[in-house]
């Protein structure tokens, strides 16, 4: 059951998609070199950088994950957003790591690591980044398909077709225009997304009542709905993981630092981070409020929701009126197109620039380099489509995103800090950090799917695994570097 009207709401969406794709294709003529394709010629100014970064890190999967946190944990579900906003502001304010990173004029993190640790570390870093990034992004299409099927009233049997259509639309302008297309469409999507989300959240608060939503959260969740430290299901270990992940993401997540690397200079890059930090809090708060509204609606009606992550789209399908629901779907598609296009560019840039480095040795022409980047985006798209259909989601979506992100965030953040500020850091420590940071979360994901070990993994939990990964990776970096230092004497 949905209020979506194909004539009115469908027309709004079609007009938006036509305008966005046209804008993305229009800038294709400005793409002449690999640098234009991957980092927009390093010409991004402050306001475009803020709009692009804000839009990029908010897709349908992110919205559903954050809404699920609001539905399950109430206002305490905003905790990761507070951590991310604080981390982004602090790093932007101090220039910690991102200032020397931008001044090196690299395209990716592994390119920087080669200068201090050698070619092997660069290649291994590229492999880990792509592994963690693709596993993290692998569930995006499935979540987008589920969302659109519920809100628009599609029959679930067409879910695969919806996912394929979304991917094709995103791939067209990303393959042709690269980062320039992403930046132009990001700006449009930032505006549409902001209008749609604010309007819907405002309508729900007006309809249900702010005090009533607060009362429902307290009645259904308890004191933990307002304080994560008093929430038995959230806990200190999860808060620690939120903090580790926040700082590691801001320092090393490729789609975030790509805006710093594409900025006109390091000062602009720092200002982009500082200016974007409030939006990172908003990107958690608004979807969490949608989840809290769903908790109020279904909880007050005594309706049991089988799959908590689908509570928010089910609420929107029932409550949002014709016209506004079209704007909302357009806003969500805007967010999803922005996120997926940026991620496709991010992972293809690492594959081409770092993993394929031994093949092209930086000697290929710009024409050949552009061709291979576009081919890589096509193959990544195929992988994402197949993985999205295959992988069975277990537990919170946000937890899955944290664990898969940690596959590379733990090691890359430790290596980046060491590369910038520790003179004794060397390739032994870097390799030890990469192996440690990868094995622990990947092992957890595999053992979580094996029937014989599911209970043990559930007892340990993903939060302790995540925290342990960051700590053990830092220890591995230190031990490996110290070992080489003393053994080489």
ZAMARGU-4260 file (C-alpha; in steps of 0.2 Angstrom, whole numbers, plus 5000, padded with zeros to 4 digits):
<rodrens>
0) 5000/5000/5000 | 5007/5017/4995 | 5002/5034/4991 | 5014/5035/4976 | 5005/5041/4960
5) 5013/5036/4944 | 5007/5051/4934 | 5011/5064/4946 | 5025/5057/4956 | 5032/5047/4942
10) 5033/5063/4931 | 5042/5073/4945 | 5055/5059/4945 | 5057/5057/4926 | 5060/5076/4925
15) 5073/5076/4938 | 5082/5061/4931 | 5082/5068/4914 | 5089/5085/4920 | 5103/5077/4931
20) 5109/5065/4918 | 5109/5079/4905 | 5120/5090/4916 | 5132/5075/4920 | 5134/5072/4901
25) 5136/5090/4897 | 5153/5092/4906 | 5160/5077/4897 | 5168/5089/4884 | 5179/5095/4898
30) 5187/5078/4902 | 5203/5077/4892 | 5215/5069/4905 | 5215/5056/4918 | 5217/5070/4931
35) 5201/5078/4925 | 5192/5061/4926 | 5198/5056/4943 | 5201/5073/4953 | 5192/5086/4942
40) 5209/5094/4937 | 5211/5098/4956 | 5200/5114/4954 | 5186/5111/4967 | 5182/5127/4977
45) 5175/5128/4994 | 5156/5128/4991 | 5156/5115/4977 | 5167/5104/4988 | 5155/5106/5003
50) 5140/5102/4993 | 5148/5087/4984 | 5155/5079/5000 | 5138/5081/5009 | 5129/5074/4994
55) 5141/5060/4991 | 5141/5052/5009 | 5122/5051/5009 | 5114/5038/4999 | 5098/5027/5001
60) 5108/5014/5010 | 5115/5027/5022 | 5098/5034/5025 | 5090/5017/5028 | 5105/5012/5040
65) 5103/5028/5050 | 5084/5026/5050 | 5086/5009/5057 | 5097/5016/5071 | 5083/5028/5075
70) 5070/5015/5075 | 5080/5003/5086 | 5090/5015/5098 | 5080/5031/5097 | 5089/5047/5098
75) 5105/5038/5104 | 5106/5031/5086 | 5113/5048/5081 | 5129/5044/5091 | 5139/5040/5075
80) 5134/5056/5067 | 5140/5066/5082 | 5157/5056/5081 | 5159/5059/5062 | 5155/5078/5063
85) 5167/5080/5077 | 5181/5071/5068 | 5178/5080/5052 | 5179/5097/5061 | 5194/5093/5071
90) 5204/5086/5056 | 5199/5101/5045 | 5203/5113/5059 | 5220/5106/5063 | 5225/5099/5045
95) 5230/5083/5054 | 5236/5071/5040 | 5225/5079/5026 | 5237/5095/5024 | 5253/5085/5020
100) 5242/5072/5010 | 5235/5086/4998 | 5252/5095/4997 | 5259/5079/4990 | 5247/5081/4975
105) 5243/5062/4974 | 5227/5054/4968 | 5225/5040/4980 | 5232/5036/4998 | 5243/5021/4991
110) 5252/5033/4980 | 5258/5043/4995 | 5263/5027/5004 | 5275/5022/4990 | 5286/5037/4994
115) 5289/5031/5011 | 5286/5012/5011 | 5289/5007/4993 | 5280/4999/4978 | 5274/4983/4987
120) 5265/4993/5001 | 5257/5004/4988 | 5250/4989/4979 | 5245/4979/4995 | 5236/4995/5001
125) 5227/4997/4984 | 5221/4979/4986 | 5214/4981/5004 | 5206/4998/4999 | 5197/4990/4985
130) 5192/4974/4995 | 5185/4984/5009 | 5177/4997/4998 | 5168/4985/4986 | 5161/4974/5001
135) 5155/4990/5009 | 5147/4996/4993 | 5140/4979/4988 | 5124/4981/4998 | 5119/4998/4992
140) 5109/4993/4976 | 5099/4980/4986 | 5094/4993/4999 | 5090/5006/4985 | 5079/4992/4977
145) 5070/4988/4993 | 5067/5006/4997 | 5060/5010/4979 | 5049/4994/4979 | 5041/4999/4995
150) 5038/5017/4993 | 5033/5016/4974 | 5023/5000/4976 | 5034/4989/4964 | 5030/4971/4965
155) 5046/4963/4974 | 5048/4951/4959 | 5055/4966/4949 | 5068/4971/4962 | 5082/4964/4951
160) 5076/4975/4937 | 5075/4990/4948 | 5093/4988/4954 | 5099/4985/4936 | 5090/5001/4930
165) 5098/5011/4945 | 5115/5005/4941 | 5114/5008/4922 | 5108/5026/4925 | 5122/5030/4937
170) 5135/5022/4926 | 5131/5031/4910 | 5136/5048/4916 | 5150/5042/4928 | 5159/5033/4914
175) 5157/5047/4902 | 5161/5062/4913 | 5171/5055/4928 | 5173/5066/4943 | 5168/5082/4934
180) 5151/5074/4931 | 5150/5068/4949 | 5153/5086/4955 | 5141/5094/4944 | 5127/5082/4948
185) 5132/5082/4967 | 5127/5101/4967 | 5110/5098/4960 | 5107/5083/4971 | 5113/5092/4987
190) 5099/5105/4984 | 5085/5092/4979 | 5090/5080/4993 | 5090/5095/5006 | 5073/5101/5001
195) 5065/5084/5000 | 5071/5077/5017 | 5068/5093/5027 | 5050/5094/5020 | 5046/5076/5024
200) 5054/5077/5042 | 5044/5093/5045 | 5028/5085/5039 | 5030/5070/5050 | 5034/5080/5066
205) 5019/5091/5062 | 5008/5076/5059 | 5013/5065/5074 | 5019/5079/5086 | 5037/5081/5093
210) 5032/5077/5111 | 5023/5062/5106 | 5038/5055/5096 | 5049/5058/5112 | 5036/5050/5123
215) 5035/5034/5111 | 5054/5033/5111 | 5055/5033/5130 | 5040/5021/5132 | 5046/5008/5119
220) 5065/5009/5122 | 5067/5017/5139 | 5081/5029/5145 | 5093/5022/5133 | 5083/5031/5119
225) 5092/5047/5124 | 5109/5041/5131 | 5119/5027/5122 | 5128/5024/5138 | 5112/5018/5146
230) 5107/5008/5131 | 5111/4990/5135 | 5110/4986/5116 | 5122/5000/5111 | 5136/5000/5125
235) 5153/5007/5127 | 5161/4995/5114 | 5150/5002/5101 | 5153/5020/5105 | 5172/5016/5105
240) 5170/5009/5087 | 5160/5024/5082 | 5174/5035/5087 | 5188/5025/5079 | 5178/5023/5063
245) 5174/5042/5063 | 5192/5048/5063 | 5198/5034/5052 | 5185/5037/5039 | 5188/5056/5038
250) 5207/5053/5036 | 5206/5039/5023 | 5189/5035/5016 | 5193/5037/4997 | 5177/5046/4993
255) 5180/5058/5007 | 5198/5062/5004 | 5195/5063/4986 | 5187/5080/4989 | 5203/5086/4998
260) 5214/5079/4984 | 5203/5088/4971 | 5203/5104/4981 | 5213/5119/4974 | 5225/5118/4988
265) 5227/5111/5006 | 5219/5126/5014 | 5203/5124/5003 | 5203/5106/5008 | 5203/5110/5026
270) 5189/5122/5024 | 5179/5109/5015 | 5180/5098/5030 | 5176/5111/5042 | 5161/5117/5032
275) 5155/5099/5029 | 5155/5094/5047 | 5138/5100/5052 | 5130/5092/5037 | 5137/5075/5043
280) 5128/5077/5059 | 5112/5082/5049 | 5114/5066/5038 | 5112/5055/5053 | 5099/5066/5062
285) 5086/5067/5048 | 5086/5049/5044 | 5086/5044/5063 | 5071/5056/5065 | 5062/5046/5051
290) 5066/5030/5060 | 5059/5037/5077 | 5044/5043/5068 | 5042/5025/5061 | 5044/5018/5079
295) 5030/5030/5085 | 5018/5026/5071 | 5020/5007/5071 | 5023/5006/5090 | 5007/5016/5094
300) 4997/5006/5082 | 5004/4990/5089 | 5010/4984/5072 | 5025/4972/5073 | 5038/4976/5060
305) 5047/4960/5054 | 5062/4969/5046 | 5067/4984/5056 | 5077/4992/5041 | 5061/4992/5031
310) 5051/5002/5044 | 5055/5019/5037 | 5051/5016/5019 | 5035/5007/5024 | 5030/5023/5035
315) 5034/5034/5020 | 5023/5024/5008 | 5008/5025/5020 | 5010/5043/5026 | 5018/5055/5013
320) 5005/5062/5001 | 5005/5062/4982 | 5017/5075/4975 | 5028/5076/4990 | 5032/5057/4989
325) 5038/5061/4971 | 5049/5074/4977 | 5055/5062/4991 | 5059/5048/4979 | 5068/5060/4968
330) 5078/5067/4983 | 5083/5049/4988 | 5088/5044/4970 | 5098/5060/4970 | 5107/5055/4985
335) 5109/5037/4979 | 5116/5043/4962 | 5128/5055/4970 | 5135/5041/4982 | 5136/5027/4969
340) 5144/5038/4956 | 5157/5044/4968 | 5161/5027/4975 | 5163/5020/4957 | 5176/5034/4953
345) 5184/5031/4970 | 5187/5012/4968 | 5191/5013/4949 | 5204/5026/4953 | 5213/5015/4966
350) 5213/5000/4954 | 5220/5010/4940 | 5232/5021/4949 | 5239/5008/4962 | 5234/4990/4958
355) 5237/4991/4939 | 5253/5002/4942 | 5265/4987/4939 | 5256/4985/4922 | 5255/5003/4915
360) 5270/5010/4925 | 5262/5028/4923 | 5267/5028/4905 | 5250/5025/4896 | 5243/5040/4887
365) 5228/5050/4894 | 5217/5042/4881 | 5221/5024/4885 | 5220/5029/4904 | 5203/5036/4902
370) 5197/5020/4892 | 5203/5009/4906 | 5195/5019/4920 | 5179/5018/4911 | 5181/4999/4908
375) 5185/4997/4927 | 5169/5006/4932 | 5159/4995/4921 | 5166/4979/4929 | 5164/4986/4946
380) 5146/4989/4942 | 5143/4971/4937 | 5151/4965/4953 | 5140/4977/4964 | 5124/4970/4955
385) 5129/4952/4958 | 5135/4954/4976 | 5119/4964/4980 | 5108/4950/4974 | 5119/4937/4983
390) 5124/4943/5000 | 5112/4939/5015 | 5112/4953/5027 | 5113/4949/5045 | 5111/4962/5059
395) 5111/4980/5057 | 5115/4988/5040 | 5126/5001/5049 | 5136/4988/5058 | 5139/4979/5042
400) 5145/4995/5034 | 5157/4998/5049 | 5164/4980/5049 | 5168/4980/5030 | 5174/4998/5031
405) 5186/4993/5045 | 5194/4980/5033 | 5204/4995/5026 | 5201/5010/5037 | 5210/5002/5052
410) 5226/4999/5042 | 5226/5014/5031 | 5223/5026/5045 | 5237/5019/5055 | 5249/5019/5040
415) 5244/5037/5035 | 5247/5044/5053 | 5264/5034/5053 | 5269/5040/5036 | 5266/5058/5041
420) 5272/5059/5058 | 5283/5044/5063 | 5301/5044/5056 | 5304/5026/5062 | 5289/5019/5052
425) 5294/5007/5038 | 5288/4994/5026 | 5288/4980/5038 | 5276/4989/5050 | 5265/4994/5035
430) 5263/4976/5029 | 5260/4970/5046 | 5246/4983/5048 | 5238/4979/5032 | 5238/4960/5035
435) 5231/4962/5053 | 5218/4975/5048 | 5211/4964/5035 | 5212/4947/5042 | 5201/4951/5058
440) 5186/4959/5050 | 5186/4947/5035 | 5187/4932/5046 | 5173/4939/5056 | 5162/4941/5041
445) 5166/4923/5035 | 5164/4915/5052 | 5147/4924/5054 | 5140/4915/5039 | 5147/4898/5044
450) 5134/4888/5054 | 5146/4880/5066 | 5153/4897/5072 | 5138/4908/5071 | 5135/4907/5090
455) 5153/4911/5095 | 5153/4926/5083 | 5137/4933/5089 | 5143/4931/5107 | 5159/4941/5103
460) 5149/4954/5093 | 5155/4965/5079 | 5159/4980/5090 | 5172/4971/5100 | 5179/4964/5084
465) 5180/4982/5076 | 5188/4990/5091 | 5201/4975/5092 | 5205/4978/5074 | 5210/4996/5076
470) 5220/4992/5092 | 5229/4977/5085 | 5233/4985/5068 | 5241/5000/5077 | 5251/4987/5088
475) 5256/4978/5072 | 5263/4994/5064 | 5273/4998/5079 | 5280/4980/5082 | 5284/4978/5063
480) 5293/4994/5062 | 5303/4992/5078 | 5308/4974/5073 | 5315/4980/5056 | 5324/4995/5065
485) 5333/4984/5077 | 5336/4969/5066 | 5344/4980/5053 | 5357/4987/5065
</rodrens>
